[in-house]
Amino acid sequence: MRIAIEVARLGSFTAASRELRLSAPSVSRIMGELEADFGGPSLQPHDPSTRPD
């Protein structure tokens, strides 16, 4: 859940990956798993950042 919070707070997977010291692909994979668990997208893509749905 911390990853989702950081993505929402920082506005991007890349920024969250830097803050959490994880690779961007790891953050993307984990967010995908969370979305699958909750049955849909948790964040809406918004150029240039991501916003909570």
PDB file as gemmi writes it, atoms N, CA and C in Angstrom:
CRYST1    1.000    1.000    1.000  90.00  90.00  90.00 P 1                      
ATOM      1  N   MET A   1       0.823  -1.194   0.000  1.00  0.00           N  
ATOM      2  CA  MET A   1       0.000   0.000   0.000  1.00  0.00           C  
ATOM      3  C   MET A   1       0.870   1.263   0.000  1.00  0.00           C  
ATOM      4  N   ARG A   2       2.024   1.178   0.618  1.00  0.00           N  
ATOM      5  CA  ARG A   2       2.908   2.345   0.675  1.00  0.00           C  
ATOM      6  C   ARG A   2       3.269   2.825  -0.726  1.00  0.00           C  
ATOM      7  N   ILE A   3       3.466   1.875  -1.635  1.00  0.00           N  
ATOM      8  CA  ILE A   3       3.821   2.254  -3.001  1.00  0.00           C  
ATOM      9  C   ILE A   3       2.695   3.065  -3.629  1.00  0.00           C  
ATOM     10  N   ALA A   4       1.457   2.620  -3.472  1.00  0.00           N  
ATOM     11  CA  ALA A   4       0.312   3.340  -4.036  1.00  0.00           C  
ATOM     12  C   ALA A   4       0.217   4.743  -3.447  1.00  0.00           C  
ATOM     13  N   ILE A   5       0.460   4.859  -2.171  1.00  0.00           N  
ATOM     14  CA  ILE A   5       0.407   6.168  -1.511  1.00  0.00           C  
ATOM     15  C   ILE A   5       1.483   7.090  -2.083  1.00  0.00           C  
ATOM     16  N   GLU A   6       2.684   6.564  -2.254  1.00  0.00           N  
ATOM     17  CA  GLU A   6       3.774   7.385  -2.791  1.00  0.00           C  
ATOM     18  C   GLU A   6       3.529   7.763  -4.248  1.00  0.00           C  
ATOM     19  N   VAL A   7       2.981   6.848  -5.045  1.00  0.00           N  
ATOM     20  CA  VAL A   7       2.659   7.179  -6.438  1.00  0.00           C  
ATOM     21  C   VAL A   7       1.648   8.320  -6.470  1.00  0.00           C  
ATOM     22  N   ALA A   8       0.609   8.229  -5.649  1.00  0.00           N  
ATOM     23  CA  ALA A   8      -0.409   9.286  -5.613  1.00  0.00           C  
ATOM     24  C   ALA A   8       0.180  10.600  -5.097  1.00  0.00           C  
ATOM     25  N   ARG A   9       0.997  10.523  -4.071  1.00  0.00           N  
ATOM     26  CA  ARG A   9       1.570  11.727  -3.466  1.00  0.00           C  
ATOM     27  C   ARG A   9       2.551  12.420  -4.407  1.00  0.00           C  
ATOM     28  N   LEU A  10       3.388  11.633  -5.059  1.00  0.00           N  
ATOM     29  CA  LEU A  10       4.445  12.206  -5.894  1.00  0.00           C  
ATOM     30  C   LEU A  10       4.026  12.413  -7.340  1.00  0.00           C  
ATOM     31  N   GLY A  11       2.959  11.737  -7.755  1.00  0.00           N  
ATOM     32  CA  GLY A  11       2.415  11.985  -9.081  1.00  0.00           C  
ATOM     33  C   GLY A  11       2.962  11.143 -10.211  1.00  0.00           C  
ATOM     34  N   SER A  12       3.896  10.234  -9.913  1.00  0.00           N  
ATOM     35  CA  SER A  12       4.393   9.372 -10.991  1.00  0.00           C  
ATOM     36  C   SER A  12       5.026   8.111 -10.422  1.00  0.00           C  
ATOM     37  N   PHE A  13       5.028   7.073 -11.257  1.00  0.00           N  
ATOM     38  CA  PHE A  13       5.683   5.824 -10.872  1.00  0.00           C  
ATOM     39  C   PHE A  13       7.189   6.053 -10.733  1.00  0.00           C  
ATOM     40  N   THR A  14       7.742   6.856 -11.626  1.00  0.00           N  
ATOM     41  CA  THR A  14       9.185   7.108 -11.607  1.00  0.00           C  
ATOM     42  C   THR A  14       9.605   7.811 -10.323  1.00  0.00           C  
ATOM     43  N   ALA A  15       8.877   8.847  -9.938  1.00  0.00           N  
ATOM     44  CA  ALA A  15       9.210   9.571  -8.708  1.00  0.00           C  
ATOM     45  C   ALA A  15       9.053   8.668  -7.491  1.00  0.00           C  
ATOM     46  N   ALA A  16       8.001   7.867  -7.476  1.00  0.00           N  
ATOM     47  CA  ALA A  16       7.792   6.940  -6.361  1.00  0.00           C  
ATOM     48  C   ALA A  16       8.908   5.907  -6.306  1.00  0.00           C  
ATOM     49  N   SER A  17       9.337   5.420  -7.465  1.00  0.00           N  
ATOM     50  CA  SER A  17      10.414   4.424  -7.472  1.00  0.00           C  
ATOM     51  C   SER A  17      11.706   5.021  -6.914  1.00  0.00           C  
ATOM     52  N   ARG A  18      11.983   6.261  -7.258  1.00  0.00           N  
ATOM     53  CA  ARG A  18      13.185   6.922  -6.714  1.00  0.00           C  
ATOM     54  C   ARG A  18      13.068   7.094  -5.201  1.00  0.00           C  
ATOM     55  N   GLU A  19      11.928   7.589  -4.754  1.00  0.00           N  
ATOM     56  CA  GLU A  19      11.706   7.830  -3.322  1.00  0.00           C  
ATOM     57  C   GLU A  19      11.812   6.541  -2.514  1.00  0.00           C  
ATOM     58  N   LEU A  20      11.268   5.462  -3.061  1.00  0.00           N  
ATOM     59  CA  LEU A  20      11.237   4.182  -2.343  1.00  0.00           C  
ATOM     60  C   LEU A  20      12.463   3.316  -2.627  1.00  0.00           C  
ATOM     61  N   ARG A  21      13.335   3.817  -3.509  1.00  0.00           N  
ATOM     62  CA  ARG A  21      14.543   3.079  -3.898  1.00  0.00           C  
ATOM     63  C   ARG A  21      14.209   1.704  -4.476  1.00  0.00           C  
ATOM     64  N   LEU A  22      13.237   1.714  -5.377  1.00  0.00           N  
ATOM     65  CA  LEU A  22      12.833   0.524  -6.126  1.00  0.00           C  
ATOM     66  C   LEU A  22      12.977   0.836  -7.605  1.00  0.00           C  
ATOM     67  N   SER A  23      13.070  -0.196  -8.415  1.00  0.00           N  
ATOM     68  CA  SER A  23      13.103   0.048  -9.858  1.00  0.00           C  
ATOM     69  C   SER A  23      11.708   0.453 -10.331  1.00  0.00           C  
ATOM     70  N   ALA A  24      11.660   1.249 -11.390  1.00  0.00           N  
ATOM     71  CA  ALA A  24      10.367   1.646 -11.960  1.00  0.00           C  
ATOM     72  C   ALA A  24       9.556   0.429 -12.405  1.00  0.00           C  
ATOM     73  N   PRO A  25      10.181  -0.596 -13.026  1.00  0.00           N  
ATOM     74  CA  PRO A  25       9.394  -1.783 -13.376  1.00  0.00           C  
ATOM     75  C   PRO A  25       8.795  -2.496 -12.156  1.00  0.00           C  
ATOM     76  N   SER A  26       9.498  -2.475 -11.032  1.00  0.00           N  
ATOM     77  CA  SER A  26       8.954  -3.088  -9.813  1.00  0.00           C  
ATOM     78  C   SER A  26       7.727  -2.331  -9.327  1.00  0.00           C  
ATOM     79  N   VAL A  27       7.802  -1.014  -9.339  1.00  0.00           N  
ATOM     80  CA  VAL A  27       6.656  -0.204  -8.923  1.00  0.00           C  
ATOM     81  C   VAL A  27       5.477  -0.458  -9.860  1.00  0.00           C  
ATOM     82  N   SER A  28       5.737  -0.501 -11.139  1.00  0.00           N  
ATOM     83  CA  SER A  28       4.680  -0.756 -12.115  1.00  0.00           C  
ATOM     84  C   SER A  28       4.044  -2.126 -11.900  1.00  0.00           C  
ATOM     85  N   ARG A  29       4.870  -3.140 -11.668  1.00  0.00           N  
ATOM     86  CA  ARG A  29       4.359  -4.495 -11.447  1.00  0.00           C  
ATOM     87  C   ARG A  29       3.499  -4.557 -10.187  1.00  0.00           C  
ATOM     88  N   ILE A  30       3.982  -3.967  -9.116  1.00  0.00           N  
ATOM     89  CA  ILE A  30       3.247  -3.989  -7.852  1.00  0.00           C  
ATOM     90  C   ILE A  30       1.930  -3.230  -7.982  1.00  0.00           C  
ATOM     91  N   MET A  31       1.953  -2.089  -8.671  1.00  0.00           N  
ATOM     92  CA  MET A  31       0.705  -1.349  -8.885  1.00  0.00           C  
ATOM     93  C   MET A  31      -0.270  -2.178  -9.715  1.00  0.00           C  
ATOM     94  N   GLY A  32       0.236  -2.904 -10.702  1.00  0.00           N  
ATOM     95  CA  GLY A  32      -0.615  -3.786 -11.497  1.00  0.00           C  
ATOM     96  C   GLY A  32      -1.248  -4.873 -10.652  1.00  0.00           C  
ATOM     97  N   GLU A  33      -0.472  -5.426  -9.725  1.00  0.00           N  
ATOM     98  CA  GLU A  33      -1.002  -6.449  -8.821  1.00  0.00           C  
ATOM     99  C   GLU A  33      -2.084  -5.866  -7.916  1.00  0.00           C  
ATOM    100  N   LEU A  34      -1.855  -4.657  -7.409  1.00  0.00           N  
ATOM    101  CA  LEU A  34      -2.874  -4.005  -6.572  1.00  0.00           C  
ATOM    102  C   LEU A  34      -4.157  -3.766  -7.364  1.00  0.00           C  
ATOM    103  N   GLU A  35      -4.013  -3.303  -8.590  1.00  0.00           N  
ATOM    104  CA  GLU A  35      -5.185  -3.062  -9.431  1.00  0.00           C  
ATOM    105  C   GLU A  35      -5.940  -4.357  -9.695  1.00  0.00           C  
ATOM    106  N   ALA A  36      -5.221  -5.449  -9.916  1.00  0.00           N  
ATOM    107  CA  ALA A  36      -5.871  -6.748 -10.133  1.00  0.00           C  
ATOM    108  C   ALA A  36      -6.605  -7.188  -8.871  1.00  0.00           C  
ATOM    109  N   ASP A  37      -5.988  -6.976  -7.718  1.00  0.00           N  
ATOM    110  CA  ASP A  37      -6.617  -7.351  -6.447  1.00  0.00           C  
ATOM    111  C   ASP A  37      -7.891  -6.555  -6.188  1.00  0.00           C  
ATOM    112  N   PHE A  38      -7.883  -5.279  -6.578  1.00  0.00           N  
ATOM    113  CA  PHE A  38      -9.039  -4.420  -6.329  1.00  0.00           C  
ATOM    114  C   PHE A  38     -10.005  -4.358  -7.502  1.00  0.00           C  
ATOM    115  N   GLY A  39      -9.684  -5.040  -8.581  1.00  0.00           N  
ATOM    116  CA  GLY A  39     -10.611  -5.160  -9.696  1.00  0.00           C  
ATOM    117  C   GLY A  39     -10.673  -3.990 -10.655  1.00  0.00           C  
ATOM    118  N   GLY A  40      -9.642  -3.195 -10.731  1.00  0.00           N  
ATOM    119  CA  GLY A  40      -9.651  -2.101 -11.694  1.00  0.00           C  
ATOM    120  C   GLY A  40      -8.554  -1.116 -11.426  1.00  0.00           C  
ATOM    121  N   PRO A  41      -8.446  -0.117 -12.282  1.00  0.00           N  
ATOM    122  CA  PRO A  41      -7.384   0.874 -12.113  1.00  0.00           C  
ATOM    123  C   PRO A  41      -7.557   1.676 -10.830  1.00  0.00           C  
ATOM    124  N   SER A  42      -6.452   1.879 -10.138  1.00  0.00           N  
ATOM    125  CA  SER A  42      -6.496   2.668  -8.911  1.00  0.00           C  
ATOM    126  C   SER A  42      -6.116   4.116  -9.173  1.00  0.00           C  
ATOM    127  N   LEU A  43      -5.411   4.355 -10.268  1.00  0.00           N  
ATOM    128  CA  LEU A  43      -4.994   5.708 -10.621  1.00  0.00           C  
ATOM    129  C   LEU A  43      -5.300   5.959 -12.080  1.00  0.00           C  
ATOM    130  N   GLN A  44      -5.637   7.185 -12.383  1.00  0.00           N  
ATOM    131  CA  GLN A  44      -5.867   7.582 -13.770  1.00  0.00           C  
ATOM    132  C   GLN A  44      -4.597   8.210 -14.307  1.00  0.00           C  
ATOM    133  N   PRO A  45      -4.125   7.757 -15.461  1.00  0.00           N  
ATOM    134  CA  PRO A  45      -2.980   8.445 -16.065  1.00  0.00           C  
ATOM    135  C   PRO A  45      -3.365   9.888 -16.401  1.00  0.00           C  
ATOM    136  N   HIS A  46      -2.496  10.798 -16.110  1.00  0.00           N  
ATOM    137  CA  HIS A  46      -2.738  12.214 -16.393  1.00  0.00           C  
ATOM    138  C   HIS A  46      -1.398  12.834 -16.737  1.00  0.00           C  
ATOM    139  N   ASP A  47      -1.277  13.301 -17.933  1.00  0.00           N  
ATOM    140  CA  ASP A  47       0.000  13.840 -18.369  1.00  0.00           C  
ATOM    141  C   ASP A  47       0.302  15.123 -17.624  1.00  0.00           C  
ATOM    142  N   PRO A  48       1.448  15.291 -17.024  1.00  0.00           N  
ATOM    143  CA  PRO A  48       2.572  14.374 -16.957  1.00  0.00           C  
ATOM    144  C   PRO A  48       2.588  13.533 -15.686  1.00  0.00           C  
ATOM    145  N   SER A  49       1.527  13.516 -14.918  1.00  0.00           N  
ATOM    146  CA  SER A  49       1.531  12.785 -13.648  1.00  0.00           C  
ATOM    147  C   SER A  49       0.352  11.826 -13.578  1.00  0.00           C  
ATOM    148  N   THR A  50       0.239  11.167 -12.454  1.00  0.00           N  
ATOM    149  CA  THR A  50      -0.879  10.251 -12.231  1.00  0.00           C  
ATOM    150  C   THR A  50      -1.748  10.822 -11.131  1.00  0.00           C  
ATOM    151  N   ARG A  51      -3.036  10.650 -11.265  1.00  0.00           N  
ATOM    152  CA  ARG A  51      -3.957  11.185 -10.263  1.00  0.00           C  
ATOM    153  C   ARG A  51      -4.831  10.084  -9.699  1.00  0.00           C  
ATOM    154  N   PRO A  52      -5.212  10.190  -8.418  1.00  0.00           N  
ATOM    155  CA  PRO A  52      -6.114   9.181  -7.853  1.00  0.00           C  
ATOM    156  C   PRO A  52      -7.425   9.130  -8.629  1.00  0.00           C  
ATOM    157  N   ASP A  53      -7.963   7.946  -8.781  1.00  0.00           N  
ATOM    158  CA  ASP A  53      -9.222   7.755  -9.493  1.00  0.00           C  
ATOM    159  C   ASP A  53     -10.396   8.076  -8.587  1.00  0.00           C  
TER     160      ASP A  53                                                      
END                                                                             
